Structures are given as C-alpha cells and as structure tokens.
Amino acid sequence: MNDLTQVNDFYAQMLEAQQRAAERRVETRAALLAELCALGVTSIKVHYEGYGASGNV
C-alpha cells in the first residue's frame, strides 16, 4: 500500500466517522426534543462558558 492510498483511506474513514456523528446528533436532538415536549418544557436558557473549543455548557 502506498502513502497516497493510506492518506485516502484515512480521509475516507474520517469522513465516515463525521457522517455517523452527525447522524447521531440529529437522532439525539430529536429524542431530547420529544422528551422535553412531553414534560411540557417550552424554553431553555443555555450559558456557554469558555473560549473557542475549550468551553462548557
């Protein structure tokens, strides 16, 4: 296997993992929304603390 094939395989795997993560986020958000609606929640206030990717909700 040459270097270019290894790079292409890496990027293909990375893209597949990103796609699966995006699909899971959609499913998780839908489930969370359904649960919140069932509980009668009509609004949520979220505060982000931090900078860039080094923060927390």
VOTIPA-528592 format. One record per residue: x, y, z of N, C-alpha, C, CB in turn. Coordinates in nm, 2 decimals. Glycine has a CB too. Layout:
// residues N
    n.c1    n.c2    n.c3   ca.c1   ca.c2   ca.c3    c.c1    c.c2    c.c3   cb.c1   cb.c2   cb.c3
       X       Y       Z       X       Y       Z       X       Y       Z       X       Y       Z
...
END
This chain:
// residues 57
    n.c1    n.c2    n.c3   ca.c1   ca.c2   ca.c3    c.c1    c.c2    c.c3   cb.c1   cb.c2   cb.c3
    0.09   -0.12    0.00    0.00    0.00    0.00    0.09    0.12    0.00   -0.10    0.00    0.12
    0.06    0.22   -0.09    0.15    0.33   -0.09    0.10    0.45    0.00    0.16    0.39   -0.24
    0.17    0.55    0.01    0.14    0.66    0.10    0.01    0.73    0.06    0.25    0.76    0.11
   -0.01    0.75   -0.07   -0.13    0.81   -0.11   -0.26    0.73   -0.08   -0.12    0.84   -0.26
   -0.25    0.60   -0.10   -0.36    0.51   -0.06   -0.39    0.52    0.09   -0.33    0.37   -0.11
   -0.29    0.52    0.17   -0.31    0.53    0.31   -0.37    0.66    0.35   -0.18    0.52    0.39
   -0.33    0.77    0.29   -0.39    0.90    0.31   -0.54    0.90    0.27   -0.32    1.02    0.24
   -0.57    0.85    0.15   -0.71    0.84    0.10   -0.79    0.76    0.20   -0.71    0.79   -0.04
   -0.74    0.65    0.24   -0.81    0.56    0.34   -0.84    0.63    0.47   -0.74    0.43    0.36
   -0.74    0.71    0.52   -0.76    0.78    0.64   -0.87    0.89    0.62   -0.63    0.85    0.68
   -0.87    0.96    0.52   -0.97    1.06    0.49   -1.11    1.00    0.47   -0.93    1.15    0.37
   -1.12    0.89    0.41   -1.24    0.82    0.39   -1.30    0.78    0.52   -1.23    0.70    0.29
   -1.22    0.72    0.61   -1.26    0.68    0.74   -1.30    0.80    0.83   -1.15    0.60    0.81
   -1.23    0.91    0.81   -1.26    1.03    0.89   -1.39    1.09    0.85   -1.15    1.14    0.87
   -1.42    1.09    0.72   -1.55    1.14    0.67   -1.66    1.05    0.71   -1.54    1.15    0.51
   -1.64    0.92    0.71   -1.75    0.83    0.75   -1.78    0.85    0.90   -1.70    0.68    0.73
   -1.67    0.87    0.98   -1.69    0.89    1.12   -1.77    1.02    1.15   -1.56    0.89    1.20
   -1.73    1.12    1.07   -1.80    1.25    1.09   -1.95    1.24    1.05   -1.73    1.36    1.00
   -1.98    1.16    0.94   -2.12    1.14    0.90   -2.20    1.07    1.00   -2.12    1.07    0.76
   -2.14    0.96    1.06   -2.21    0.89    1.17   -2.23    0.98    1.29   -2.12    0.77    1.21
   -2.14    1.06    1.32   -2.15    1.15    1.44   -2.27    1.25    1.41   -2.02    1.23    1.47
   -2.27    1.30    1.29   -2.38    1.40    1.25   -2.51    1.33    1.26   -2.35    1.46    1.11
   -2.52    1.21    1.21   -2.65    1.13    1.22   -2.69    1.11    1.36   -2.64    1.00    1.15
   -2.60    1.08    1.45   -2.63    1.06    1.59   -2.67    1.19    1.66   -2.50    1.00    1.67
   -2.61    1.30    1.62   -2.66    1.43    1.68   -2.80    1.46    1.64   -2.57    1.54    1.63
   -2.84    1.43    1.51   -2.98    1.45    1.47   -3.07    1.36    1.55   -2.99    1.42    1.32
   -3.04    1.24    1.57   -3.12    1.14    1.64   -3.13    1.18    1.79   -3.07    1.00    1.63
   -3.02    1.22    1.85   -3.02    1.26    1.99   -3.10    1.39    2.01   -2.88    1.29    2.04
   -3.09    1.49    1.92   -3.17    1.61    1.93   -3.32    1.58    1.92   -3.13    1.71    1.83
   -3.35    1.50    1.83   -3.50    1.46    1.81   -3.55    1.39    1.94   -3.51    1.37    1.69
   -3.48    1.30    1.99   -3.52    1.23    2.11   -3.53    1.33    2.23   -3.42    1.12    2.15
   -3.43    1.42    2.24   -3.43    1.52    2.35   -3.55    1.61    2.34   -3.30    1.60    2.35
   -3.58    1.66    2.22   -3.69    1.75    2.19   -3.82    1.68    2.23   -3.69    1.79    2.05
   -3.84    1.55    2.19   -3.96    1.48    2.22   -3.98    1.47    2.37   -3.96    1.34    2.16
   -3.87    1.44    2.44   -3.88    1.42    2.59   -3.91    1.56    2.65   -3.74    1.37    2.65
   -3.85    1.66    2.61   -3.88    1.79    2.67   -4.02    1.84    2.64   -3.78    1.90    2.61
   -4.07    1.81    2.52   -4.21    1.85    2.49   -4.30    1.77    2.57   -4.24    1.82    2.34
   -4.27    1.64    2.59   -4.36    1.55    2.68   -4.37    1.60    2.82   -4.31    1.41    2.67
   -4.26    1.67    2.86   -4.25    1.72    3.00   -4.32    1.86    3.01   -4.11    1.73    3.05
   -4.35    1.92    2.89   -4.41    2.05    2.89   -4.31    2.16    2.89   -4.50    2.07    3.01
   -4.19    2.14    2.86   -4.09    2.24    2.86   -4.11    2.32    2.73   -3.94    2.18    2.86
   -4.11    2.46    2.75   -4.13    2.54    2.64   -4.01    2.63    2.60   -4.25    2.63    2.66
   -3.92    2.64    2.69   -3.80    2.72    2.67   -3.68    2.67    2.75   -3.82    2.87    2.69
   -3.56    2.69    2.70   -3.44    2.65    2.78   -3.34    2.77    2.76   -3.38    2.52    2.72
   -3.28    2.80    2.87   -3.17    2.91    2.86   -3.04    2.84    2.88   -3.19    3.02    2.97
   -2.94    2.86    2.79   -2.81    2.79    2.80   -2.70    2.90    2.81   -2.79    2.70    2.68
   -2.61    2.87    2.89   -2.49    2.97    2.90   -2.37    2.89    2.86   -2.48    3.02    3.05
   -2.29    2.95    2.77   -2.16    2.89    2.73   -2.05    2.97    2.80   -2.14    2.90    2.58
   -1.96    2.89    2.87   -1.85    2.95    2.94   -1.72    2.90    2.88   -1.86    2.92    3.09
   -1.64    2.98    2.84   -1.51    2.94    2.78   -1.48    3.02    2.66   -1.51    2.79    2.75
   -1.38    2.96    2.58   -1.34    3.03    2.46   -1.31    2.92    2.36   -1.21    3.12    2.49
   -1.36    2.94    2.24   -1.34    2.85    2.13   -1.39    2.71    2.16   -1.19    2.84    2.10
   -1.31    2.61    2.14   -1.35    2.47    2.17   -1.32    2.44    2.31   -1.27    2.38    2.08
   -1.27    2.53    2.39   -1.24    2.50    2.53   -1.34    2.56    2.63   -1.10    2.55    2.57
   -1.46    2.52    2.61   -1.57    2.57    2.69   -1.66    2.46    2.74   -1.64    2.68    2.62
   -1.77    2.50    2.80   -1.86    2.41    2.85   -2.00    2.47    2.86   -1.82    2.36    2.99
   -2.10    2.40    2.84   -2.24    2.44    2.85   -2.29    2.40    2.99   -2.33    2.39    2.74
END
